[in-house]
Amino acid sequence: MFEPQEANTMFTSQIGAFVNSCVPGEEIQDSRRAGELEMVRRVQSGDQQAFRDLMERHQAKVHSIIYGILHNREDAEDIAQQVFTKVYFAIKDFDCRCLLLTWICRIAINESYSHLRKRRLALVDEPSGVEHAGHLPAVDKQMAQRDFLNKLLARIPEDDRWLLIIKEVEGRSIAELSDMTGMTASAIKIKLFRARQKLVQAADRLAMRPTSAVA
């Protein structure tokens, strides 16, 4: 059977490769900011073309984030559609304190983890097959390891999870994260350090639990 201890070892060796609210802060000085704010105002006023432009601008990034969590293209496409549906109905409450992409990414990450929770519950209800888990082929074992890592990410606060995914999975720089959140570079570094600590602690706690209790 796939052991949490094994995944913990995998996690500590690969965290650099794998590894919300909007945070108000310093005014973001970016020539693109004015255009983004204008687009938001147009969408909020009911401009359908502006919303289509918004989708075209951000759909590739949203799909990339979702696929990075789910590793299933069909599911990623479905969740991406759900994300932009939520964006459409919720954008009236977007207050522009952070970049629009930051806000959309949070919705995408939350929707992805909601999908994972539902999928996990569905698997628990299925009577098939964990008795053969000890003979998992390499691909299935890799999927189990990835699932374990997603469980770890689900056990840390949303702000920390978002920051780790955007930094480690999306490969954003400290400067880009600072622009996206309005936080200083030093504050981002401290928050990332603490988020990684929480992730390692979550891995240690999960590894100490009986296998049957891991969910």
WOMORA-V761315 format. One record per backbone hydrogen bond with DSSP energy under -0.5 kcal/mol. CO is the residue of the C=O (numbers start at 1). NH is the residue of the N-H. E is the energy in kcal/mol with one decimal. If there is no record, write none. Layout:
co: [CO,CO]
nh: [NH,NH]
e: [E,E]
//
This chain:
co: [3,4,5,6,7,8,9,10,11,14,14,14,15,19,22,27,28,30,30,31,32,33,34,35,36,37,38,39,40,41,42,43,46,47,48,49,50,51,52,53,54,55,58,59,60,61,62,63,64,65,66,66,67,72,73,74,75,76,77,78,79,80,81,82,83,84,85,86,87,90,91,99,100,101,102,103,104,105,106,107,108,109,110,111,112,113,114,115,116,117,118,119,120,121,122,123,128,129,130,132,133,137,138,139,140,141,142,143,144,145,146,147,148,149,150,151,152,153,157,158,159,160,161,162,163,164,164,165,165,166,173,174,175,176,177,178,180,182,184,185,186,187,188,189,190,191,192,193,194,195,196,197,198,199,200,201,202,203,204,205,206,210,210,211]
nh: [7,8,9,10,11,12,13,14,15,17,18,19,19,168,24,29,30,33,34,35,36,37,38,39,40,41,42,43,44,45,47,46,48,51,52,53,54,55,56,57,58,59,62,63,64,65,66,67,68,69,69,70,71,76,77,78,79,80,81,82,83,84,85,86,87,88,89,90,91,93,94,103,104,105,106,107,108,109,110,111,112,113,114,115,116,117,118,119,120,121,122,123,124,125,126,126,130,132,133,135,136,141,142,143,144,145,146,147,148,149,150,151,152,153,154,155,155,156,161,162,163,164,165,166,167,168,169,169,170,172,177,178,179,180,181,182,99,26,188,189,190,191,192,193,194,195,196,197,198,199,200,201,202,203,204,205,206,207,208,209,209,213,214,214]
e: [-1.7,-2.5,-2.0,-2.2,-3.1,-2.4,-1.4,-1.5,-1.2,-1.2,-1.8,-0.6,-2.2,-0.7,-0.7,-0.7,-1.0,-1.6,-0.6,-0.6,-2.2,-2.6,-2.0,-2.1,-2.6,-2.3,-2.2,-2.6,-2.9,-1.3,-2.5,-1.8,-0.8,-1.5,-2.2,-2.3,-2.2,-2.5,-2.4,-2.0,-1.8,-2.5,-2.4,-2.7,-2.1,-2.2,-2.4,-2.9,-2.0,-0.9,-0.9,-2.9,-2.5,-2.7,-2.3,-2.0,-2.9,-2.3,-1.7,-1.8,-2.6,-2.2,-1.7,-2.3,-2.6,-2.2,-1.7,-2.2,-1.9,-2.3,-1.3,-1.6,-2.6,-2.8,-1.7,-1.6,-2.4,-2.7,-2.6,-2.6,-2.1,-2.3,-2.0,-2.1,-2.1,-2.1,-2.1,-2.4,-2.4,-2.1,-2.1,-2.0,-1.8,-1.4,-0.7,-0.6,-0.7,-1.1,-2.1,-2.1,-1.3,-2.5,-2.3,-2.2,-2.3,-2.4,-2.3,-2.4,-2.1,-2.1,-2.2,-2.0,-1.9,-2.3,-2.0,-0.6,-1.4,-1.2,-2.6,-3.0,-2.1,-2.4,-2.4,-2.5,-2.2,-3.2,-0.8,-1.2,-2.2,-2.1,-2.4,-2.4,-2.1,-2.4,-2.0,-2.6,-1.1,-1.8,-2.2,-2.3,-2.1,-2.4,-2.7,-2.3,-2.3,-2.3,-2.5,-1.9,-2.2,-1.9,-2.3,-2.5,-2.3,-2.0,-2.3,-2.5,-2.5,-2.3,-1.3,-0.6,-0.7,-1.8,-0.6,-1.3]
//
